[in-house]
Amino acid sequence: MLYFQSNTYPQRRFGSRRMTYPDKGTKKPRKFLYFILIFFNYICAGKTEYKIGTEARCAVIGYGSWATAIVGLLAAAGQRVGWYVRNPEVLESLLAEGRNPRYLSDLEFDRDCIAPSSDLDAVVRGADIVILATPSAYLKDFLSPLTVPLRDKFIVSAIKGIVPGDYQTVVEYIHDRYELSYKQIGLVTGPSHAEEVSRGKLSYLTVVCTDPENARRIGEKFAGDNVRLSYSTDLYGIEYGAILKNIYALSVGIAVGLGYGDNFLAVLIANSAGEMTRFLEESYPDERNTQVSAYLGDLLVTCYSVYSRNRRLGLLIGHGCTVKSALNEMTMVAEGYFAADCIRHINSRHRVDMPIADMVYRVLYEGASPRKCMKELTTKLI
């Protein structure tokens, strides 16, 4: 069950969208206006603070590798998990054999612990916590059949990407599209490749909610012998950090493909970490430590891991593939491709110095030479 009480939320603007993340620097309004604001927020469903109950039921939207790994974690804890699977082949296999034949096919589910269905409304209706685990590029398509309202649900994004064309993160998109408060939206993130999570390799996840109690309730659903959990209230910083690291992994892949060595990669990644911190602090200042795993750890694993899709896309480009042919070569979505365009658009307002993200954008969207761009970038790093 989800319990809720009315609450107000100060507003600010970011990029081209109106944002309602908490702003520590916002001045208190006059008392009269303050009470008007409370009344207005009371009657608006999108301005509600939600409390997750101890018996909250979970559902997962998506059937890719990360969605499959998440269902594996939830099911291993003994929960029956609703699962929206729109691919007929995958759905049939899950119902008959308890396996996803397309992603992480070695992972076998106890069929009593999963409830896969192609009926999105039924899956969402039966859940209190809805976990989004689709590629960001397909999120709107996945949710398009939905007619069930989300006002009494808690939404958790496990997506580390931008909604293409909207120049919004998933949290921002869900807030605007479904008129939900940021207090009923959270994140599950961290340096956690699905391939390792599904095989029981020790992994660290960070649960992010504006309400620490809700974060811990969600964390209980993911708890297991091979999962370490941490918690944060930095909804803005961690989501944007997870998006930026995909761009930086692309730059690392390009550098490797061009023949740069480990010495340069260390400098490139160190500067990427600094660039990420600079963007977060200048666009939305907060008391955050970007050296912890949700920021730096996720950046490192995405830049170095053989499982990194973004590094692989950059590697193909560095080896001489055109951007179009490299994208066609990919069997899974590289979120950094869409993120590079979005961050460029958003940063046009803030004008943060971001030479690495700018280099990746020029290569992906302006047809610039990877070799020339990387050589130019080497003169800007420290």
KOLZATOR-374387 format. One line per 2 residues: number of its first residue (from 1); their letters; for each residue x negated, y, z negated of N, C-alpha, C. Coordinates in steps of 0.2 Angstrom, whole numbers, padded with zeros to 4 digits. Layout:
N
NUM = A = X Y Z X Y Z X Y Z; ...
***
This chain:
382
1 = ML = -0004 -0006 0000 0000 0000 0000 -0004 0006 0000; -0002 0012 0003 -0005 0018 0003 -0001 0023 -0002
3 = YF = -0004 0026 -0007 -0001 0031 -0011 -0004 0038 -0009; 0001 0043 -0009 -0001 0049 -0007 0002 0055 -0011
5 = QS = -0002 0060 -0010 0000 0066 -0014 -0002 0072 -0009; 0002 0078 -0010 0001 0084 -0006 -0006 0087 -0008
7 = NT = -0009 0090 -0003 -0015 0093 -0004 -0017 0098 0001; -0020 0103 0000 -0022 0108 0005 -0029 0107 0008
9 = YP = -0030 0110 0013 -0037 0109 0017 -0039 0115 0020; -0044 0118 0018 -0047 0124 0021 -0048 0123 0029
11 = QR = -0048 0128 0033 -0049 0127 0040 -0056 0131 0042; -0059 0128 0047 -0064 0132 0050 -0064 0130 0058
13 = RF = -0068 0134 0062 -0068 0132 0069 -0075 0129 0070; -0075 0124 0075 -0081 0121 0077 -0081 0120 0085
15 = GS = -0086 0122 0089 -0085 0121 0096 -0079 0124 0098; -0075 0121 0103 -0070 0124 0105 -0063 0122 0102
17 = RR = -0064 0118 0096 -0058 0115 0093 -0057 0118 0086; -0051 0119 0084 -0050 0121 0077 -0051 0115 0072
19 = MT = -0056 0116 0067 -0058 0111 0063 -0055 0112 0056; -0054 0107 0052 -0051 0107 0045 -0055 0103 0040
21 = YP = -0062 0103 0042 -0066 0100 0037 -0067 0105 0031; -0068 0102 0025 -0069 0107 0020 -0075 0112 0021
23 = DK = -0074 0118 0020 -0080 0123 0021 -0081 0126 0014; -0087 0124 0012 -0089 0126 0005 -0090 0134 0005
25 = GT = -0091 0137 0011 -0092 0144 0011 -0086 0148 0012; -0080 0145 0012 -0074 0149 0014 -0072 0153 0007
27 = KK = -0070 0159 0008 -0067 0163 0002 -0060 0161 0001; -0058 0161 -0006 -0052 0160 -0008 -0047 0165 -0005
29 = PR = -0041 0163 -0002 -0036 0167 0000 -0033 0171 -0006; -0029 0176 -0004 -0026 0180 -0009 -0020 0175 -0012
31 = KF = -0018 0176 -0018 -0014 0172 -0022 -0007 0170 -0018; -0004 0176 -0015 0002 0175 -0011 0001 0170 -0005
33 = LY = -0004 0172 -0002 -0005 0168 0004 -0007 0161 0002; -0010 0160 -0003 -0012 0153 -0006 -0006 0149 -0007
35 = FI = -0001 0152 -0010 0005 0148 -0011 0009 0146 -0005; 0009 0151 0000 0012 0150 0006 0008 0144 0010
37 = LI = 0002 0144 0009 -0002 0138 0012 -0001 0132 0009; 0000 0132 0002 0002 0125 -0001 0008 0123 0001
39 = FF = 0013 0127 0002 0020 0125 0004 0020 0123 0011; 0016 0126 0015 0016 0124 0023 0012 0117 0023
41 = NY = 0007 0116 0019 0004 0110 0019 0008 0104 0016; 0012 0106 0012 0017 0101 0009 0021 0098 0013
43 = IC = 0024 0102 0018 0029 0100 0023 0026 0097 0029; 0020 0097 0030 0016 0095 0036 0013 0088 0034
45 = AG = 0015 0083 0038 0013 0076 0037 0005 0076 0038; 0003 0080 0042 -0005 0080 0043 -0009 0083 0038
47 = KT = -0006 0086 0033 -0010 0089 0027 -0009 0085 0021; -0009 0078 0021 -0008 0074 0015 -0014 0070 0013
49 = EY = -0015 0070 0007 -0020 0066 0004 -0018 0059 0002; -0021 0054 0005 -0019 0047 0004 -0024 0043 -0001
51 = KI = -0021 0039 -0004 -0024 0034 -0009 -0023 0027 -0007; -0028 0024 -0006 -0028 0017 -0003 -0027 0012 -0009
53 = GT = -0022 0008 -0009 -0020 0003 -0014 -0025 -0003 -0014; -0025 -0006 -0020 -0029 -0012 -0021 -0027 -0018 -0016
55 = EA = -0021 -0018 -0014 -0019 -0024 -0009 -0018 -0022 -0002; -0022 -0016 0000 -0021 -0014 0007 -0023 -0019 0012
57 = RC = -0019 -0019 0017 -0020 -0024 0022 -0024 -0021 0028; -0029 -0025 0031 -0033 -0022 0037 -0031 -0025 0043
59 = AV = -0032 -0020 0048 -0031 -0022 0055 -0037 -0019 0059; -0039 -0023 0064 -0045 -0020 0069 -0042 -0019 0076
61 = IG = -0044 -0014 0079 -0042 -0012 0086 -0048 -0013 0090; -0048 -0018 0095 -0054 -0019 0099 -0056 -0026 0099
63 = YG = -0060 -0029 0104 -0062 -0036 0104 -0069 -0036 0107; -0073 -0031 0106 -0080 -0031 0108 -0084 -0034 0103
65 = SW = -0091 -0034 0104 -0095 -0037 0099 -0095 -0034 0092; -0094 -0027 0091 -0094 -0024 0085 -0087 -0025 0081
67 = AT = -0082 -0025 0085 -0075 -0027 0083 -0075 -0034 0080; -0078 -0039 0084 -0078 -0046 0082 -0082 -0047 0076
69 = AI = -0088 -0043 0075 -0092 -0044 0069 -0088 -0041 0063; -0085 -0035 0064 -0081 -0033 0058 -0075 -0037 0056
71 = VG = -0072 -0040 0061 -0067 -0045 0059 -0070 -0051 0055; -0076 -0053 0057 -0080 -0058 0054 -0081 -0057 0046
73 = LL = -0083 -0050 0045 -0084 -0048 0038 -0078 -0048 0034; -0073 -0045 0037 -0066 -0045 0033 -0064 -0052 0032
75 = AA = -0064 -0056 0037 -0061 -0063 0036 -0065 -0067 0031; -0072 -0066 0031 -0076 -0070 0027 -0075 -0068 0019
77 = AG = -0072 -0062 0018 -0070 -0060 0011 -0063 -0063 0009; -0060 -0067 0014 -0054 -0071 0012 -0048 -0067 0014
79 = QR = -0048 -0061 0018 -0043 -0058 0020 -0040 -0060 0026; -0033 -0059 0027 -0030 -0061 0034 -0030 -0054 0037
81 = VG = -0033 -0054 0043 -0035 -0048 0047 -0030 -0048 0053; -0027 -0042 0054 -0023 -0041 0060 -0028 -0039 0065
83 = WY = -0027 -0041 0071 -0032 -0040 0076 -0029 -0038 0083; -0030 -0032 0086 -0027 -0031 0092 -0032 -0032 0098
85 = VR = -0030 -0037 0102 -0034 -0040 0107 -0030 -0040 0114; -0032 -0035 0118 -0028 -0034 0124 -0030 -0039 0130
87 = NP = -0036 -0042 0129 -0038 -0046 0134 -0035 -0053 0134; -0032 -0056 0139 -0028 -0062 0138 -0033 -0068 0137
89 = EV = -0038 -0068 0140 -0043 -0073 0140 -0046 -0074 0132; -0048 -0068 0130 -0050 -0068 0123 -0045 -0070 0118
91 = LE = -0039 -0067 0119 -0033 -0068 0114 -0032 -0076 0114; -0031 -0079 0120 -0030 -0086 0120 -0035 -0090 0117
93 = SL = -0041 -0089 0118 -0047 -0092 0115 -0047 -0091 0107; -0045 -0085 0105 -0045 -0084 0097 -0039 -0088 0094
95 = LA = -0034 -0088 0098 -0028 -0092 0095 -0029 -0099 0095; -0032 -0102 0100 -0033 -0109 0101 -0039 -0112 0097
97 = EG = -0045 -0108 0098 -0051 -0111 0095 -0054 -0106 0090; -0052 -0100 0089 -0055 -0096 0084 -0062 -0093 0086
99 = RN = -0063 -0092 0092 -0069 -0089 0095 -0067 -0084 0100; -0072 -0079 0101 -0071 -0074 0106 -0076 -0076 0111
101 = PR = -0074 -0078 0117 -0078 -0081 0122 -0082 -0076 0126; -0081 -0070 0125 -0085 -0065 0128 -0090 -0061 0124
103 = YL = -0089 -0061 0118 -0093 -0057 0113 -0094 -0061 0107; -0101 -0062 0105 -0103 -0066 0099 -0099 -0073 0099
105 = SD = -0100 -0076 0104 -0096 -0083 0105 -0098 -0088 0100; -0104 -0087 0097 -0106 -0092 0092 -0102 -0091 0085
107 = LE = -0099 -0086 0084 -0095 -0084 0078 -0088 -0088 0078; -0087 -0092 0074 -0081 -0096 0073 -0077 -0093 0067
109 = FD = -0071 -0092 0069 -0066 -0089 0063 -0062 -0095 0061; -0060 -0094 0054 -0055 -0098 0051 -0048 -0095 0054
111 = RD = -0045 -0099 0058 -0039 -0096 0061 -0033 -0094 0056; -0034 -0096 0050 -0029 -0094 0045 -0030 -0087 0042
113 = CI = -0037 -0085 0044 -0039 -0078 0041 -0038 -0073 0047; -0036 -0074 0053 -0036 -0069 0058 -0029 -0070 0061
115 = AP = -0026 -0064 0063 -0019 -0064 0066 -0020 -0060 0073; -0023 -0062 0078 -0024 -0059 0084 -0018 -0058 0088
117 = SS = -0017 -0052 0091 -0010 -0051 0095 -0012 -0046 0100; -0008 -0046 0105 -0008 -0041 0111 -0003 -0036 0110
119 = DL = 0001 -0036 0104 0006 -0031 0102 0003 -0026 0098; 0001 -0020 0100 -0002 -0015 0096 0002 -0013 0091
121 = DA = 0009 -0012 0092 0013 -0009 0087 0014 -0014 0081; 0014 -0020 0083 0015 -0025 0078 0009 -0026 0073
123 = VV = 0003 -0025 0076 -0003 -0025 0072 -0004 -0019 0068; -0002 -0014 0070 -0003 -0007 0066 0003 -0007 0061
125 = RG = 0009 -0010 0063 0014 -0009 0058 0013 -0014 0052; 0009 -0019 0053 0007 -0024 0047 0001 -0022 0043
127 = AD = -0002 -0016 0045 -0008 -0014 0041 -0007 -0008 0037; -0011 -0007 0032 -0012 -0001 0029 -0018 0003 0031
129 = IV = -0024 -0001 0032 -0030 0002 0035 -0031 -0001 0042; -0031 0004 0047 -0032 0002 0054 -0040 0004 0056
131 = IL = -0043 -0001 0058 -0050 0000 0059 -0051 0001 0067; -0054 0006 0069 -0055 0007 0077 -0062 0005 0078
133 = AT = -0062 0000 0083 -0069 -0003 0085 -0069 -0004 0092; -0067 0001 0096 -0067 0001 0103 -0073 0005 0106
135 = PS = -0076 0004 0112 -0080 0010 0114 -0076 0016 0115; -0079 0022 0113 -0076 0028 0113 -0073 0030 0120
137 = AY = -0076 0028 0125 -0073 0029 0132 -0066 0026 0133; -0065 0021 0129 -0059 0017 0130 -0054 0018 0125
139 = LK = -0055 0022 0120 -0051 0023 0114 -0044 0025 0116; -0043 0030 0120 -0037 0033 0122 -0033 0028 0126
141 = DF = -0036 0024 0130 -0033 0019 0134 -0030 0013 0129; -0034 0011 0124 -0032 0006 0119 -0026 0008 0115
143 = LS = -0026 0015 0113 -0021 0017 0109 -0015 0019 0113; -0015 0020 0119 -0009 0022 0123 -0003 0019 0122
145 = PL = -0003 0012 0121 0004 0009 0120 0007 0010 0113; 0003 0013 0109 0006 0014 0102 0012 0018 0101
147 = TV = 0017 0016 0098 0023 0020 0097 0024 0020 0089; 0021 0016 0085 0022 0016 0078 0018 0022 0075
149 = PL = 0021 0026 0071 0018 0032 0068 0012 0030 0063; 0007 0034 0063 0001 0033 0059 0001 0037 0052
151 = RD = 0006 0040 0051 0006 0045 0045 0006 0041 0039; 0007 0035 0038 0007 0031 0032 0001 0026 0032
153 = KF = -0004 0027 0037 -0010 0023 0038 -0016 0027 0036; -0021 0023 0034 -0028 0026 0033 -0032 0023 0039
155 = IV = -0035 0028 0043 -0038 0026 0049 -0046 0026 0048; -0049 0021 0050 -0057 0020 0049 -0060 0020 0056
157 = SA = -0064 0024 0057 -0068 0023 0064 -0074 0020 0063; -0075 0015 0067 -0082 0011 0067 -0085 0012 0074
159 = IK = -0083 0018 0077 -0085 0020 0083 -0091 0025 0083; -0096 0024 0086 -0102 0029 0086 -0102 0033 0093
161 = GI = -0097 0036 0094 -0097 0040 0101 -0092 0045 0101; -0092 0048 0107 -0088 0054 0109 -0082 0052 0113
163 = VP = -0076 0055 0112 -0071 0054 0117 -0072 0058 0123; -0074 0055 0128 -0076 0058 0134 -0070 0063 0137
165 = GD = -0072 0069 0139 -0068 0074 0142 -0064 0078 0137; -0064 0076 0131 -0061 0080 0125 -0066 0084 0121
167 = YQ = -0072 0082 0122 -0078 0085 0118 -0076 0085 0110; -0074 0079 0108 -0072 0078 0101 -0075 0071 0099
169 = TV = -0076 0071 0093 -0078 0064 0090 -0072 0060 0089; -0072 0054 0087 -0066 0050 0086 -0062 0053 0080
171 = VE = -0065 0055 0075 -0062 0058 0069 -0058 0064 0071; -0061 0068 0075 -0058 0075 0077 -0052 0073 0081
173 = YI = -0053 0068 0086 -0048 0066 0091 -0042 0063 0087; -0043 0059 0082 -0037 0056 0078 -0034 0061 0074
175 = HD = -0037 0066 0071 -0034 0071 0067 -0030 0075 0072; -0032 0077 0078 -0028 0082 0082 -0023 0078 0086
177 = RY = -0024 0072 0088 -0019 0069 0092 -0013 0066 0088; -0015 0063 0082 -0010 0060 0078 -0008 0064 0072
179 = EL = -0010 0071 0072 -0009 0075 0066 -0010 0072 0059; -0016 0069 0058 -0017 0066 0052 -0022 0071 0048
181 = SY = -0022 0071 0042 -0027 0074 0038 -0033 0071 0038; -0039 0075 0037 -0045 0072 0037 -0046 0067 0031
183 = KQ = -0042 0068 0026 -0042 0065 0020 -0039 0057 0021; -0036 0056 0026 -0034 0049 0028 -0038 0046 0034
185 = IG = -0044 0049 0035 -0048 0046 0040 -0055 0045 0037; -0058 0039 0039 -0065 0038 0036 -0069 0035 0041
187 = LV = -0075 0033 0039 -0080 0030 0044 -0083 0024 0041; -0085 0019 0045 -0089 0013 0043 -0095 0013 0048
189 = TG = -0101 0014 0045 -0107 0016 0049 -0113 0013 0046; -0119 0014 0049 -0125 0012 0047 -0129 0008 0052
191 = PS = -0136 0007 0050 -0140 0003 0055 -0138 -0004 0055; -0133 -0006 0059 -0130 -0013 0059 -0128 -0015 0066
193 = HA = -0133 -0018 0069 -0131 -0021 0076 -0126 -0027 0075; -0121 -0028 0079 -0116 -0033 0078 -0119 -0040 0078
195 = EE = -0125 -0041 0083 -0128 -0047 0083 -0131 -0050 0077; -0134 -0045 0073 -0137 -0047 0067 -0131 -0048 0061
197 = VS = -0127 -0044 0061 -0121 -0044 0056 -0118 -0051 0057; -0116 -0053 0063 -0112 -0059 0064 -0116 -0065 0062
199 = RG = -0123 -0065 0062 -0127 -0070 0060 -0129 -0070 0053; -0126 -0066 0049 -0127 -0066 0042 -0134 -0062 0040
201 = KL = -0137 -0059 0044 -0143 -0055 0043 -0142 -0049 0038; -0146 -0048 0033 -0145 -0043 0028 -0144 -0036 0032
203 = SY = -0138 -0033 0030 -0136 -0027 0034 -0134 -0022 0028; -0135 -0015 0030 -0133 -0010 0026 -0127 -0006 0029
205 = LT = -0122 -0005 0026 -0116 -0001 0029 -0115 0005 0024; -0113 0010 0027 -0111 0016 0023 -0103 0018 0025
207 = VV = -0099 0018 0020 -0092 0020 0020 -0092 0027 0019; -0088 0031 0023 -0088 0038 0022 -0080 0040 0022
209 = CT = -0079 0044 0016 -0072 0047 0016 -0073 0053 0012; -0068 0057 0013 -0068 0064 0008 -0067 0062 0001
211 = DP = -0063 0056 0000 -0061 0054 -0007 -0066 0048 -0008; -0070 0049 -0013 -0075 0043 -0015 -0071 0037 -0017
213 = EN = -0065 0038 -0020 -0061 0032 -0022 -0059 0028 -0016; -0056 0031 -0011 -0054 0028 -0005 -0060 0024 -0002
215 = AR = -0066 0028 -0002 -0072 0024 0001 -0074 0018 -0002; -0073 0018 -0009 -0074 0011 -0012 -0069 0006 -0011
217 = RI = -0063 0008 -0010 -0058 0003 -0009 -0059 0000 -0002; -0061 0004 0003 -0063 0001 0009 -0069 -0003 0009
219 = GE = -0074 -0001 0005 -0080 -0005 0004 -0079 -0012 0002; -0074 -0012 -0003 -0072 -0019 -0006 -0070 -0024 0000
221 = KF = -0067 -0021 0005 -0065 -0026 0010 -0071 -0028 0014; -0077 -0025 0014 -0083 -0027 0018 -0088 -0030 0014
223 = AG = -0087 -0031 0008 -0092 -0033 0003 -0093 -0041 0004; -0100 -0042 0004 -0102 -0049 0005 -0109 -0050 0003
225 = DN = -0111 -0056 0003 -0118 -0058 0001 -0124 -0055 0005; -0122 -0053 0011 -0127 -0051 0016 -0125 -0044 0018
227 = VR = -0121 -0040 0014 -0120 -0033 0016 -0121 -0029 0009; -0125 -0024 0010 -0126 -0019 0005 -0122 -0013 0007
229 = LS = -0119 -0010 0002 -0114 -0004 0003 -0117 0002 0000; -0116 0008 0003 -0117 0014 0000 -0111 0019 0003
231 = YS = -0110 0025 -0001 -0104 0029 0000 -0106 0036 0001; -0102 0039 0005 -0104 0046 0006 -0097 0050 0008
233 = TD = -0097 0057 0007 -0091 0061 0008 -0093 0065 0014; -0099 0064 0017 -0101 0069 0023 -0098 0066 0030
235 = LY = -0092 0067 0030 -0088 0064 0036 -0091 0067 0043; -0092 0074 0042 -0095 0078 0048 -0102 0075 0050
237 = GI = -0106 0076 0045 -0113 0075 0047 -0115 0068 0049; -0112 0063 0045 -0113 0056 0047 -0111 0054 0054
239 = EY = -0105 0056 0056 -0102 0055 0062 -0106 0058 0068; -0108 0064 0067 -0112 0067 0072 -0119 0064 0072
241 = GA = -0121 0062 0067 -0128 0059 0067 -0128 0053 0070; -0123 0049 0070 -0122 0042 0073 -0121 0043 0081
243 = IL = -0118 0049 0083 -0118 0051 0090 -0125 0053 0093; -0128 0057 0089 -0134 0060 0091 -0140 0055 0092
245 = KN = -0140 0050 0088 -0145 0045 0088 -0145 0041 0094; -0139 0040 0097 -0138 0037 0104 -0142 0041 0109
247 = IY = -0141 0047 0109 -0145 0051 0114 -0152 0050 0113; -0155 0050 0107 -0162 0050 0106 -0164 0043 0108
249 = AL = -0160 0038 0107 -0162 0031 0109 -0163 0031 0116; -0159 0034 0120 -0159 0035 0127 -0166 0038 0129
251 = SV = -0168 0043 0126 -0175 0046 0127 -0180 0042 0126; -0180 0038 0120 -0185 0033 0119 -0185 0027 0125
253 = GI = -0180 0025 0127 -0180 0020 0132 -0183 0023 0139; -0181 0029 0140 -0184 0032 0146 -0192 0033 0145
255 = AV = -0194 0035 0139 -0201 0035 0138 -0205 0028 0139; -0202 0023 0136 -0205 0016 0137 -0205 0014 0144
257 = GL = -0199 0016 0148 -0199 0014 0155 -0204 0018 0159; -0206 0023 0157 -0211 0027 0160 -0218 0025 0158
259 = GY = -0219 0021 0153 -0226 0019 0151 -0229 0022 0145; -0225 0026 0142 -0228 0030 0136 -0229 0024 0130
261 = GD = -0234 0025 0126 -0235 0020 0121 -0232 0022 0114; -0234 0018 0109 -0231 0018 0103 -0233 0025 0099
263 = NF = -0239 0027 0101 -0241 0034 0098 -0236 0039 0099; -0234 0040 0106 -0230 0045 0108 -0223 0043 0105
265 = LA = -0221 0037 0105 -0214 0035 0103 -0213 0038 0096; -0218 0037 0092 -0218 0039 0085 -0216 0046 0084
267 = VL = -0220 0050 0088 -0219 0057 0089 -0212 0059 0091; -0210 0056 0096 -0203 0057 0099 -0198 0056 0094
269 = IA = -0198 0050 0091 -0193 0049 0086 -0193 0053 0080; -0199 0055 0078 -0200 0060 0072 -0196 0066 0074
271 = NS = -0198 0069 0080 -0195 0075 0082 -0187 0074 0083; -0185 0068 0085 -0178 0067 0086 -0174 0068 0079
273 = AG = -0177 0065 0074 -0175 0066 0067 -0174 0073 0065; -0179 0077 0066 -0179 0084 0065 -0174 0088 0069
275 = EM = -0173 0086 0075 -0168 0089 0079 -0161 0087 0077; -0160 0081 0075 -0153 0079 0072 -0152 0083 0066
277 = TR = -0157 0084 0061 -0156 0088 0055 -0154 0095 0056; -0158 0098 0061 -0157 0105 0063 -0150 0106 0066
279 = FL = -0148 0102 0070 -0141 0103 0073 -0136 0102 0067; -0136 0097 0063 -0131 0097 0058 -0131 0103 0053
281 = EE = -0137 0105 0051 -0137 0110 0046 -0135 0117 0049; -0136 0118 0056 -0134 0124 0059 -0127 0124 0061
283 = SY = -0124 0119 0062 -0117 0118 0065 -0113 0117 0059; -0115 0114 0053 -0110 0113 0048 -0115 0112 0041
285 = PD = -0117 0117 0038 -0121 0116 0032 -0118 0113 0027; -0122 0108 0024 -0119 0104 0018 -0125 0102 0014
287 = ER = -0124 0099 0008 -0129 0096 0004 -0130 0089 0006; -0134 0087 0011 -0135 0080 0014 -0142 0079 0014
289 = NT = -0144 0072 0013 -0150 0070 0014 -0151 0065 0020; -0153 0068 0025 -0153 0065 0032 -0159 0059 0032
291 = QV = -0162 0058 0027 -0168 0053 0027 -0165 0046 0025; -0158 0046 0023 -0156 0039 0021 -0153 0035 0027
293 = SA = -0151 0029 0025 -0150 0024 0031 -0144 0026 0036; -0139 0030 0033 -0134 0032 0038 -0136 0036 0043
295 = YL = -0141 0040 0042 -0144 0045 0047 -0150 0042 0050; -0156 0042 0046 -0162 0040 0049 -0162 0033 0050
297 = GD = -0160 0029 0046 -0160 0021 0047 -0156 0020 0054; -0150 0023 0055 -0147 0021 0061 -0151 0024 0067
299 = LL = -0154 0029 0066 -0158 0032 0072 -0164 0027 0073; -0167 0025 0068 -0173 0020 0070 -0171 0014 0073
301 = VT = -0166 0011 0070 -0164 0004 0073 -0161 0005 0080; -0158 0010 0082 -0156 0011 0089 -0161 0013 0094
303 = CY = -0166 0016 0091 -0172 0018 0095 -0177 0012 0097; -0177 0007 0092 -0182 0002 0092 -0179 -0005 0094
305 = SV = -0173 -0006 0092 -0170 -0013 0093 -0169 -0016 0100; -0170 -0022 0101 -0169 -0025 0107 -0162 -0025 0109
307 = YS = -0158 -0025 0103 -0150 -0025 0104 -0147 -0018 0106; -0152 -0013 0106 -0149 -0006 0108 -0147 -0005 0115
309 = RN = -0141 -0004 0116 -0138 -0003 0123 -0141 0004 0126; -0141 0009 0121 -0144 0016 0124 -0151 0015 0125
311 = RR = -0155 0012 0121 -0162 0011 0123 -0163 0008 0130; -0159 0002 0131 -0159 -0001 0137 -0157 0003 0143
313 = LG = -0152 0007 0142 -0150 0012 0148 -0156 0016 0150; -0159 0019 0145 -0165 0023 0146 -0170 0020 0149
315 = LL = -0171 0013 0147 -0177 0009 0150 -0176 0008 0157; -0170 0007 0159 -0168 0006 0166 -0170 0012 0170
317 = IG = -0168 0018 0167 -0169 0024 0171 -0176 0026 0171; -0180 0024 0166 -0187 0025 0166 -0191 0021 0171
319 = HG = -0188 0015 0172 -0191 0010 0177 -0190 0012 0184; -0185 0017 0185 -0184 0020 0192 -0177 0019 0194
321 = CT = -0173 0016 0190 -0166 0015 0193 -0162 0022 0193; -0158 0023 0197 -0154 0029 0197 -0149 0029 0191
323 = VK = -0146 0034 0189 -0142 0034 0183 -0136 0030 0185; -0133 0030 0191 -0127 0026 0193 -0129 0019 0193
325 = SA = -0135 0017 0196 -0136 0010 0196 -0138 0007 0189; -0141 0011 0185 -0142 0009 0178 -0136 0008 0174
327 = LN = -0131 0012 0175 -0124 0011 0172 -0121 0005 0174; -0121 0004 0181 -0118 -0002 0184 -0122 -0009 0181
329 = EM = -0128 -0008 0179 -0132 -0014 0177 -0130 -0016 0170; -0128 -0011 0166 -0126 -0012 0159 -0120 -0016 0159
331 = TM = -0120 -0021 0154 -0114 -0026 0153 -0110 -0023 0147; -0112 -0018 0143 -0109 -0015 0138 -0110 -0008 0138
333 = VA = -0105 -0004 0135 -0105 0003 0135 -0111 0006 0131; -0115 0011 0134 -0120 0015 0131 -0117 0021 0129
335 = EG = -0115 0022 0123 -0112 0028 0120 -0116 0035 0122; -0122 0034 0122 -0126 0040 0123 -0125 0044 0129
337 = YF = -0123 0040 0134 -0122 0043 0141 -0116 0049 0140; -0111 0047 0137 -0105 0052 0136 -0107 0057 0130
339 = AA = -0111 0055 0125 -0113 0059 0120 -0117 0065 0123; -0122 0064 0127 -0126 0069 0130 -0122 0075 0133
341 = DC = -0117 0073 0136 -0113 0079 0139 -0109 0083 0134; -0106 0079 0129 -0102 0082 0124 -0107 0087 0119
343 = IR = -0113 0084 0117 -0117 0088 0113 -0119 0094 0117; -0121 0094 0123 -0123 0100 0127 -0117 0105 0127
345 = HI = -0111 0103 0128 -0105 0107 0128 -0104 0110 0121; -0105 0107 0116 -0104 0109 0109 -0109 0114 0107
347 = NS = -0115 0112 0109 -0121 0116 0107 -0121 0123 0111; -0118 0124 0116 -0118 0130 0120 -0115 0136 0115
349 = RH = -0111 0134 0110 -0109 0139 0106 -0114 0140 0100; -0117 0135 0098 -0122 0136 0092 -0129 0138 0094
351 = RV = -0131 0136 0100 -0137 0137 0103 -0143 0135 0098; -0142 0129 0096 -0147 0126 0092 -0153 0123 0097
353 = DM = -0159 0124 0095 -0165 0122 0099 -0165 0114 0099; -0163 0111 0105 -0163 0104 0105 -0166 0101 0112
355 = PI = -0173 0102 0112 -0176 0100 0118 -0175 0093 0120; -0175 0088 0115 -0174 0081 0117 -0167 0080 0120
357 = AD = -0162 0082 0117 -0155 0081 0119 -0154 0084 0126; -0157 0090 0127 -0157 0094 0133 -0160 0090 0139
359 = MV = -0166 0087 0137 -0170 0083 0142 -0165 0077 0145; -0162 0074 0140 -0158 0068 0142 -0152 0070 0146
361 = YR = -0149 0076 0144 -0143 0078 0148 -0146 0080 0155; -0151 0083 0156 -0154 0085 0163 -0155 0079 0167
363 = VL = -0157 0073 0164 -0159 0067 0168 -0152 0064 0170; -0147 0064 0165 -0141 0060 0166 -0136 0064 0171
365 = YE = -0136 0070 0170 -0131 0074 0173 -0133 0079 0179; -0139 0081 0179 -0142 0085 0184 -0146 0082 0189
367 = GA = -0147 0076 0188 -0152 0072 0193 -0159 0074 0193; -0161 0077 0187 -0168 0079 0186 -0173 0073 0186
369 = SP = -0179 0074 0187 -0184 0068 0187 -0185 0066 0180; -0185 0060 0178 -0186 0058 0172 -0194 0059 0170
371 = RK = -0198 0058 0175 -0205 0058 0174 -0207 0066 0172; -0204 0070 0176 -0206 0077 0176 -0203 0080 0169
373 = CM = -0197 0078 0168 -0193 0080 0162 -0197 0078 0155; -0199 0072 0155 -0203 0069 0150 -0210 0073 0149
375 = KE = -0213 0074 0154 -0220 0077 0154 -0219 0084 0151; -0213 0088 0153 -0212 0094 0150 -0210 0094 0143
377 = LT = -0207 0089 0141 -0205 0088 0134 -0211 0087 0130; -0216 0084 0132 -0222 0082 0128 -0225 0089 0125
379 = TK = -0224 0094 0129 -0227 0101 0127 -0223 0104 0121; -0217 0101 0120 -0212 0105 0115 -0212 0101 0109
381 = LI = -0215 0095 0108 -0215 0091 0102 -0221 0093 0098; -0220 0091 0091 -0225 0093 0086 -0227 0086 0082
***
